[in-house]
């Protein structure tokens, strides 16, 4: 056998062995991660409380692709994380990514990051809000072969971090926004904002805006911070009504010394520009 042929065969064997090692060796390697949940600070230097939006438990697909543990979608201020808890574990494999799916179908292209480890707590920050309309599952996916390893079906939980209940919001709150001009020379237009928060569970509420032949009716969640609360869109009660994305912060409320809730407008903006400053909800019951 010629020397050149021997060299070529040697190179081929080395490449084959390297490929086999890359593909097979992860199966017996355990990579342990132990990340704490990141703390997010407000502009005043205070820790921002977290809200658990959803959670689920991982299950595998077969004896080779298996795992278990808890995953949560956590929102802290304006940041959203996919959180794998310390009980997470999965079999290893090549080219594993964290991605999403819906109704047991993986969404190719949904990958957010490479899997950091096969065991232990780890965090994956999203670029924006988690899209509950597009996804209801978290997957660990092998991009190289297009094979699933584990998935977790998500259930909405809306649990606030302990210690974030510094003030009470339960009850019905109203803000009447009166237009500056007469409508048809008869009456000034009025937009009637009603925010109803369940006194027994201040994590959930309902927002309606009624005025000028339009109606907005939304189910919302309430994320309490140290001295304010985010009003977060969850679902629309009117088919074909004005659409907001699930998880968007509609506005922020903060109590004042007179028992009112000051409004800091975000996704929802007032109809009258003068109301961008100084608008308040008043409690009616």
C-alpha positions in Angstrom: 0.0 0.0 0.0 1.4 3.4 -1.0 2.4 5.8 1.7 0.0 8.4 0.5 -2.9 6.0 0.8 -2.0 5.1 4.3 -1.9 8.7 5.3 -5.3 9.3 3.8 -6.8 6.3 5.5 -5.3 7.4 8.8 -6.8 10.9 8.5 -10.2 9.4 7.6 -10.0 7.1 10.6 -9.2 10.0 12.9 -12.1 12.0 11.5 -14.5 9.1 11.9 -13.4 8.5 15.5 -13.7 12.2 16.3 -17.2 12.3 14.9 -18.2 9.2 16.8 -16.8 10.7 20.0 -18.7 14.0 19.4 -22.0 12.1 18.8 -21.7 9.3 21.5 -19.6 10.7 24.4 -22.3 13.1 25.6 -24.5 10.2 26.4 -22.4 9.3 29.5 -21.3 12.9 30.4 -23.3 14.8 33.1 -22.9 18.6 33.1 -24.1 20.1 36.4 -25.2 23.8 36.6 -26.4 25.6 39.7 -27.5 29.1 38.8 -29.5 31.3 41.2 -32.4 33.3 39.9 -31.0 36.7 38.8 -32.0 39.8 40.9 -33.4 42.7 39.0 -33.1 46.2 40.6 -35.4 49.1 40.1 -34.2 52.6 39.2 -34.2 53.5 42.9 -31.9 50.6 43.7 -34.6 48.3 45.2 -35.1 44.7 44.4 -37.9 44.1 42.0 -40.3 41.3 43.0 -40.9 38.4 40.6 -44.1 36.9 39.3 -44.3 33.3 38.3 -46.3 33.4 35.1 -46.4 29.6 34.3 -44.8 26.3 35.3 -44.5 22.7 34.1 -42.7 19.4 34.6 -40.4 17.8 32.1 -41.0 14.3 30.8 -38.9 12.3 28.3 -39.9 10.6 25.1 -38.2 7.1 25.3 -35.4 5.3 27.2 -32.7 7.2 25.4 -34.3 10.6 25.5 -35.5 11.1 29.1 -35.5 13.5 31.9 -37.5 15.2 34.7 -37.7 18.4 36.8 -39.5 21.7 37.0 -39.5 24.7 34.5 -41.0 28.1 35.2 -41.7 31.3 33.2 -40.7 34.1 35.5 -41.2 37.8 34.9 -39.1 40.3 37.0 -39.7 43.9 36.1 -39.2 44.2 32.3 -37.2 41.0 32.1 -38.6 37.5 31.4 -36.8 34.3 32.1 -37.2 30.6 31.4 -36.1 29.0 34.7 -35.0 25.4 35.1 -35.2 24.5 38.7 -32.5 22.6 40.7 -34.4 19.3 40.2 -34.0 19.4 36.4 -32.1 16.6 34.7 -31.9 15.1 31.3 -29.8 12.6 29.3 -27.1 14.3 27.4 -26.7 14.5 23.6 -25.0 16.6 20.9 -26.2 20.0 19.9 -28.9 20.4 22.6 -31.0 23.6 22.7 -33.8 25.1 24.7 -36.9 25.9 22.6 -40.6 25.9 22.6 -43.6 24.1 21.2 -47.4 23.9 21.2 -49.7 21.0 21.7 -46.9 18.4 21.4 -45.5 19.9 18.2 -42.0 21.4 18.4 -41.6 24.9 16.8 -38.4 24.7 14.7 -36.5 28.0 14.9 -37.8 28.8 18.4 -34.5 28.0 20.1 -33.3 30.6 22.5 -30.0 29.2 23.7 -27.8 26.1 23.9 -28.7 23.9 26.9 -26.2 25.0 29.7 -26.2 21.7 31.6 -27.9 18.3 31.9 -28.6 18.8 35.6 -29.4 21.6 38.0 -30.8 25.2 38.1 -30.3 27.4 35.0 -31.8 30.6 33.6 -32.5 31.7 30.0 -33.5 35.3 29.5 -35.9 36.0 26.7 -35.4 39.0 24.4 -39.1 40.1 25.0 -42.2 38.7 26.5 -43.1 35.0 26.5 -45.7 34.4 23.8 -48.4 32.3 25.4 -50.5 32.4 22.2 -47.7 30.8 20.2 -46.3 28.3 22.7 -47.5 26.3 25.7 -44.5 24.0 26.1 -40.7 24.2 26.8 -38.5 21.7 25.0 -34.9 20.4 25.0 -34.2 19.8 21.4 -31.3 18.3 19.4 -30.8 20.5 16.4 -28.3 18.3 14.7 -30.7 15.4 14.3 -34.0 17.1 14.9 -34.8 14.9 17.9 -36.6 15.8 21.1 -35.1 14.9 24.5 -37.7 16.3 27.0 -40.6 18.7 27.1 -42.8 20.3 29.7 -46.4 21.4 29.2 -47.0 24.9 30.9 -49.9 25.8 33.1 -50.6 29.5 34.0 -49.8 30.0 37.7 -49.4 33.8 38.3 -47.7 33.5 41.7 -46.0 36.5 43.2 -42.7 36.4 45.1 -43.1 36.2 48.9 -42.9 39.6 50.5 -44.3 41.6 47.6 -47.7 42.3 49.3 -46.8 45.6 50.9 -50.1 47.3 50.0 -53.7 46.3 49.3 -55.3 46.7 45.9 -58.4 44.5 46.2 -61.6 46.2 45.1 -63.0 48.2 42.2 -61.2 51.3 41.0 -62.4 54.0 38.5 -60.9 56.7 36.3 -63.2 58.8 34.2 -61.2 60.5 31.3 -63.2 63.5 30.1 -62.4 64.9 26.7 -61.5 68.6 26.3 -64.0 69.3 23.5 -67.8 69.0 23.2 -69.0 66.1 21.0 -71.4 67.4 18.4 -71.8 70.5 20.5 -73.8 68.6 23.1 -71.6 66.7 25.6 -68.0 66.0 26.3 -66.8 62.5 25.5 -66.0 60.3 28.5 -63.9 57.2 28.6 -64.8 55.1 31.7 -61.8 53.0 33.0 -62.7 50.4 35.6 -60.1 48.2 37.2 -61.5 45.4 39.3 -59.0 43.4 41.5 -60.0 40.3 43.4 -59.6 41.0 47.1 -59.0 37.4 47.8 -56.4 37.0 45.1 -54.7 40.3 44.2 -52.8 38.5 41.4 -55.7 38.7 39.0 -58.1 41.4 37.9 -60.2 42.8 35.0 -59.9 46.0 33.1 -62.7 47.6 31.1 -62.5 50.8 29.1 -65.9 52.1 27.8 -66.4 55.1 25.7 -67.2 56.6 22.3 -68.9 53.4 21.0 -65.9 51.3 21.8 -65.3 48.7 24.5 -62.2 47.1 25.8 -62.6 44.2 28.2 -59.4 42.5 29.4 -58.3 39.9 31.9 -55.2 41.1 33.6 -52.6 39.9 36.1 -51.1 42.2 38.8 -47.4 42.1 39.5 -46.7 43.9 42.8 -43.4 45.6 43.2 -42.1 47.4 46.4 -44.2 50.6 45.9 -46.1 50.0 42.7 -47.7 47.3 40.6 -47.6 46.3 36.9 -51.0 45.7 35.2 -50.2 42.9 32.7 -52.4 41.7 29.8 -53.6 38.1 29.9 -56.6 37.7 27.6 -59.3 39.6 25.7 -63.0 39.0 26.6 -64.3 40.5 23.4 -63.9 38.7 20.1 -62.4 41.1 17.5 -61.8 43.7 20.2 -58.6 45.7 20.5 -55.7 43.3 20.7 -52.8 43.5 23.2 -50.2 40.7 23.5 -50.3 38.4 26.4 -47.6 39.4 28.9 -47.5 43.1 27.9 -47.4 45.6 30.7 -50.4 47.9 30.0 -49.6 50.5 32.7 -48.2 50.8 36.2 -50.2 51.9 39.3 -48.8 53.2 42.5 -50.8 54.3 45.7 -50.6 57.9 46.9 -51.2 59.4 50.3 -54.9 60.1 49.5 -55.7 56.4 48.9 -55.7 56.8 45.1 -53.8 54.8 42.5 -51.5 57.0 40.3 -51.3 55.8 36.7 -48.1 55.5 34.7 -49.2 54.8 31.1 -47.3 52.3 29.0 -48.9 50.1 26.4 -52.3 51.7 27.0 -52.1 55.4 26.5 -54.8 58.0 27.5 -57.1 59.4 24.8 -56.4 63.0 26.1 -52.7 64.0 26.1 -53.2 66.1 29.2 -53.9 62.9 31.2 -50.4 61.5 30.7 -49.5 63.2 33.9 -51.7 63.2 37.1 -54.3 60.6 36.2 -55.5 58.5 39.1 -57.9 55.6 39.9 -60.3 56.3 42.7 -61.7 53.4 44.7 -65.4 53.0 44.5 -65.9 49.8 46.5 
